[in-house]
């Protein structure tokens, strides 16, 4: 539970994370996500809307998940360099 202090420092306010998030509008949620990414609490490429995926998106996520995990260690140097070139082009 997050604790916030008032101006007189004698009083505190306890706020549950779900209470805080549910009180934010969509712009504040995006700002919160940006902060969490910057502070490395969540990865930069996070799946925000999984329910809007089609079959190709799901297949792509599966492929990228394999590369993101230990699969990267199984790549040859040439394969890794190819993926780097593609990512830099994007």
C-alpha positions as CSV (number, residue, x, y, z in Angstrom):
1,X,0.0,0.0,0.0
2,X,1.4,3.4,-0.9
3,X,1.7,6.0,1.9
4,X,1.5,9.7,1.1
5,X,2.2,12.4,3.6
6,X,0.2,15.5,4.0
7,X,1.7,19.0,4.2
8,X,1.9,19.0,8.0
9,X,3.7,15.6,7.9
10,X,1.7,14.4,10.9
11,X,-1.0,12.7,8.8
12,X,-0.7,10.0,6.2
13,X,-3.0,8.7,3.5
14,X,-3.0,5.1,2.5
15,X,-3.9,4.4,-1.1
16,X,-4.3,0.9,-2.6
17,X,-2.7,0.6,-6.1
18,X,-6.0,-0.5,-7.6
19,X,-7.8,2.4,-6.0
20,X,-5.2,4.8,-7.5
21,X,-5.3,3.3,-10.9
22,X,-9.1,3.2,-11.1
23,X,-9.2,6.9,-10.3
24,X,-6.8,7.8,-13.3
25,X,-8.0,8.8,-16.7
26,X,-6.6,7.3,-19.9
27,X,-3.9,10.0,-20.2
28,X,-2.8,9.5,-16.6
29,X,-2.6,5.7,-17.2
30,X,-0.4,6.3,-20.3
31,X,1.8,8.5,-18.1
32,X,2.0,5.9,-15.4
33,X,3.0,3.2,-18.0
34,X,5.7,5.6,-19.3
35,X,7.0,6.0,-15.7
36,X,7.0,2.3,-15.1
37,X,8.9,1.7,-18.3
38,X,11.5,4.4,-17.6
39,X,12.0,3.0,-14.1
40,X,12.3,-0.5,-15.5
41,X,9.4,-2.0,-13.6
42,X,7.9,-3.2,-16.8
43,X,9.4,-3.9,-20.2
44,X,9.2,-1.3,-22.9
45,X,7.2,-3.4,-25.3
46,X,4.3,-4.5,-23.2
47,X,1.1,-6.0,-24.6
48,X,-1.6,-3.6,-23.6
49,X,-4.6,-4.8,-25.6
50,X,-4.4,-8.6,-26.0
51,X,-8.2,-8.9,-26.7
52,X,-7.8,-7.1,-30.0
53,X,-5.4,-9.5,-31.5
54,X,-5.9,-11.5,-34.7
55,X,-4.3,-14.8,-35.6
56,X,-1.3,-13.1,-37.2
57,X,-0.7,-11.0,-34.0
58,X,-0.9,-14.0,-31.8
59,X,1.6,-15.9,-34.0
60,X,3.9,-12.9,-34.0
61,X,3.8,-12.7,-30.2
62,X,4.7,-16.4,-30.0
63,X,7.6,-16.0,-32.3
64,X,8.9,-12.9,-30.5
65,X,8.5,-14.6,-27.1
66,X,10.8,-17.4,-28.2
67,X,13.4,-14.9,-29.3
68,X,13.0,-12.8,-26.1
69,X,13.6,-15.7,-23.9
70,X,16.5,-18.1,-23.9
71,X,15.9,-18.7,-27.6
72,X,18.2,-15.7,-28.3
73,X,21.1,-17.8,-26.9
74,X,20.5,-20.4,-29.6
75,X,20.8,-18.0,-32.4
76,X,23.9,-17.8,-34.6
77,X,25.8,-14.5,-34.7
78,X,24.5,-14.0,-38.3
79,X,20.8,-14.6,-37.2
80,X,21.2,-12.2,-34.3
81,X,22.7,-9.6,-36.6
82,X,19.8,-10.0,-39.1
83,X,17.3,-9.4,-36.3
84,X,19.3,-6.3,-35.2
85,X,19.3,-4.9,-38.7
86,X,15.5,-5.4,-39.0
87,X,14.9,-3.8,-35.6
88,X,17.1,-0.8,-36.4
89,X,15.3,-0.3,-39.7
90,X,12.0,-0.2,-37.8
